[in-house]
Amino acid sequence: MSAKQILFPLIGGAALLGAAYVGFNYGQQGGTLPFLSGATFSESPSETPAADDPIMAKVGDVIIRRSEVVKFAESIPNIPQAQIELILPELVGQVVDLKLISQKANTSGLEQDPEVLKRIGDIKERILVEVFLNRALEKEVTDDAVEKAYQAYLLENPAVREVSARHILVEDEETGKDLIKQLDAGADFVSLAKEHSTGPSGPGGGDLGFFRAEQMVKPFSDAAFGMKPGDHSATPVQSQFGWHVIKVEKERDSEQPTKEALDGQLRGELSRTAYQAIVDGLKEGVEIEIVGAEPEIAPEETAPEETAPEENVTEENAEEGTSEEADKPATE
């Protein structure tokens, strides 16, 4: 498949010559739209040293370097980054075409055209807002602020106790009592679970992995978290799933997320808080009237059906969904 076959089905000739250039990714690339100052986009200085930025084309006296073509490619939607190098030669011709159009536009007297001025005004406002907010937020969302937010998160979300346990699920209390007598006499819990447990965890020796109290039905959790590692049930524990004989193997405090894992979340929250403070400050002393924005009357909503309490997990969760991998809660 040629570069042209890859390029044009993705973006199309018209989109390449129009939308891609107009949406020159000025914000995230850190540049400004070239026509705000009357210059064409390739005339802005390259951030790449000339030695590492070879010339790919010339249009009259204007030089087009590799970095400019790459930047242009990155501004086009739907082009996979991995394919930019492959289609770069094809894009050089498009940049040359745009260069010629840009030069002609700059000498055609359009600079004072009402439509051009309006569009420039719109784009200038967007750039001003973006730069203003970026600089204001940079002052608030600092590494120190993130550290403070992380410490506050740890205080609000302390580590909780987790236990690792096995169980044998049977249908009646008498069977459970008999199994406990065998355990008291020295029988192996794993072997009994494989032989007698009716639950999905039976073939694995009744292993449930680590879990928190709220991840199991209450009778099971109350019993398991009331035991010490190495203990097994003194009496069978009844739940809606049957009768359980439980053995607690280990206990630990839950692992808390690192600051690095929460960095994006913390910075996002700090940014939202700082943004709101900026807007609230700007509104002080300003009379604001919103006209023509009356909210529509929403239809009456029916009351939602009651859901089961969190602790009433399904049988599948209680039996086999509490492995260390499956039940480890996602960090907030």
Protein Blocks (a to p, Z undefined) as FASTA:
>chain_A
ZZklmmmmmnopmlmmmmmmmmnolmmnopacfklnopafklpccfbdfklmccfbdehj
accdfklmmmmmmmpghiafklmmmmmmmmmmmmmmmmmmmmmmmmnopmmgmklmmmmm
mmmmmmmmmmmmmmmmmmmmcfklmmmmmmmmmmmmccdddddddddddfbfklmmmmmm
mmmnopafklmmmmmmmbfklmnoopabjadfklpcfklmmmmmmpcehiacfbdcddfk
bccddddfbdcddddddfklmmmmmmmmmmmmmmmmmmmmmmgopacddehiaccddddd
ddddddddfklccfklmmmmmcfklmmccdZZ
